[in-house]
Amino acid sequence: MEQIKLKLYITDHNKRSVAAIVNLTRLIEGQLVGRYDLEIIDVLKDGERAQKDKILATPTLVCHLPNTLTKIIGDLSETEKIMTVLEFNN
């Protein structure tokens, strides 16, 4: 199975961004061990990348999968839905 490239766009370390980091870390360490490449990008420090990926809200998880690009917006607390998206597209 190919590695899943994940980019999590956050705004500083506000409450929703911290929750997204915690929820995503829990998910990938529990169910995607060794199958992902995660990069966390603060839009306040790297606005150009956020603009390039057309990020309109944070936190946003960008999933680069073999045949598709998926964006998930929010604190990533609905891990079952996220796994469904990742498994379905991988």
Residue pairs with C-beta under 8 A, 6 or more apart in sequence:
1 35
1 90
2 66
2 90
3 35
3 36
3 37
4 32
4 35
4 36
4 37
4 63
4 64
4 65
4 86
4 90
5 36
5 37
5 39
5 63
5 64
6 24
6 28
6 36
6 37
6 38
6 39
6 61
6 62
6 63
6 64
7 38
7 39
7 40
7 41
7 53
7 61
7 62
7 64
8 20
8 21
8 24
8 38
8 39
8 40
8 41
8 59
8 60
8 61
8 62
9 41
9 43
9 50
9 53
9 55
9 58
9 59
9 60
9 61
9 62
10 17
10 20
10 21
10 40
10 41
10 42
10 43
10 58
10 59
11 17
11 42
11 43
11 44
11 58
11 59
12 42
12 44
16 58
16 59
16 74
16 75
17 58
17 59
19 59
19 75
19 76
19 77
20 59
20 61
20 74
20 75
20 76
21 40
21 59
23 75
23 76
23 77
23 79
24 38
24 61
24 76
26 79
27 76
27 79
27 82
27 83
28 36
28 38
31 83
32 86
41 49
41 50
43 50
43 55
43 58
53 62
55 62
57 73
59 73
59 74
59 75
59 76
60 71
60 72
60 73
61 71
61 72
61 73
61 76
61 82
62 69
62 70
62 71
63 69
63 70
63 71
63 72
63 85
63 86
63 89
65 86
65 89
65 90
66 89
66 90
67 89
68 89
70 85
70 89
72 82
72 85
76 82
